[in-house]
Amino acid sequence: FLAKVKKIVTSTAKHPAYKNKRVFVVGTVYPDGRNKGKEWVAVDYVGCAIGDMVVCGGAPGVAKEVFGLDLAPIRTLIMAIVDKVEYKDIK
C-alpha cells in the first residue's frame, strides 16, 4: 500500500527483533497523496525519512525472509521510497 511517513517511533524497551532498525508511523494515502486516514507502524528497510511517500507491505514470514529472524513482531515493512506516481483516474 502507499503511505506517507509521519513520525518516528521511539521506545525505551523493545523486542530484540527491532535492534538497529528504525520504526515509523505511516499513514495510508491515495496515489495523488491525499490522506486515507489509516495509520500503521512499519519497520524501515530502505532508509526513508519523515515526509517520504513509500510503498509498505508484509506477509507471514516477512521478518524471517528479509531480516533472517525466526520469530519477530514485525507485520509491516517500508519496502520502497516513491519518486513519482503516474496514474489515470478511471471513473
C-alpha positions as CSV (number, residue, x, y, z in Angstrom):
1,F,0.0,0.0,0.0
2,L,1.1,3.6,-0.5
3,A,1.8,5.6,2.6
4,K,3.4,8.8,3.9
5,V,6.0,8.6,6.7
6,K,4.6,10.6,9.6
7,K,6.6,10.0,12.8
8,I,9.5,8.1,14.3
9,V,8.6,5.5,16.9
10,T,10.8,5.7,20.0
11,S,10.8,3.2,22.9
12,T,12.9,2.5,26.0
13,A,12.2,-1.2,26.0
14,K,11.8,-3.2,22.8
15,H,11.8,-6.7,21.3
16,P,15.3,-7.8,20.2
17,A,14.0,-8.1,16.6
18,Y,13.9,-4.2,16.5
19,K,17.6,-3.8,17.4
20,N,19.3,-1.5,14.9
21,K,16.1,-0.9,13.0
22,R,14.1,2.3,12.5
23,V,10.4,2.2,13.2
24,F,7.9,4.7,11.8
25,V,4.2,5.6,11.9
26,V,3.0,5.7,8.3
27,G,-0.4,6.9,7.1
28,T,-2.1,5.4,4.1
29,V,-2.6,7.7,1.1
30,Y,-4.2,7.8,-2.3
31,P,-1.9,7.9,-5.4
32,D,-2.4,11.7,-5.6
33,G,-1.1,12.0,-2.0
34,R,-4.5,12.6,-0.2
35,N,-4.7,11.1,3.2
36,K,-6.8,7.9,3.6
37,G,-6.8,8.1,7.4
38,K,-5.4,4.7,8.4
39,E,-2.1,4.5,10.3
40,W,0.3,1.6,10.7
41,V,3.6,1.0,12.5
42,A,6.2,-0.1,9.9
43,V,9.9,-1.1,10.1
44,D,12.1,0.8,7.6
45,Y,14.0,-1.4,5.2
46,V,15.1,1.3,2.7
47,G,16.3,4.4,4.6
48,C,13.3,6.6,4.3
49,A,12.7,9.9,6.1
50,I,9.6,11.7,7.6
51,G,7.5,13.1,4.8
52,D,8.5,10.5,2.2
53,M,5.8,8.7,0.2
54,V,6.6,5.0,0.5
55,V,5.4,1.5,-0.5
56,C,4.6,-0.7,2.5
57,G,3.6,-4.3,2.9
58,G,4.2,-7.5,4.6
59,A,3.1,-11.1,4.8
60,P,3.6,-14.0,7.1
61,G,7.3,-14.8,7.4
62,V,8.4,-11.4,6.1
63,A,10.8,-10.8,9.0
64,K,12.4,-14.2,8.5
65,E,12.9,-13.7,4.8
66,V,14.2,-10.1,5.0
67,F,16.0,-9.9,8.3
68,G,16.8,-13.6,9.0
69,L,14.7,-13.6,12.1
70,D,12.7,-16.8,13.1
71,L,10.1,-15.0,15.3
72,A,9.6,-11.3,15.3
73,P,6.6,-9.0,15.9
74,I,7.1,-7.3,12.6
75,R,4.0,-7.1,10.4
76,T,4.7,-4.2,8.0
77,L,7.8,-3.1,6.2
78,I,8.6,0.0,4.3
79,M,9.9,-1.5,1.1
80,A,10.4,1.4,-1.3
81,I,10.6,5.2,-1.5
82,V,8.3,6.6,-4.2
83,D,9.9,9.1,-6.5
84,K,6.9,9.7,-8.8
85,V,3.3,8.4,-9.2
86,E,1.7,8.2,-12.6
87,Y,-1.9,7.1,-12.7
88,K,-5.1,7.6,-14.6
89,D,-8.3,8.1,-12.6
90,I,-10.9,5.8,-14.1
91,K,-14.5,6.8,-13.4
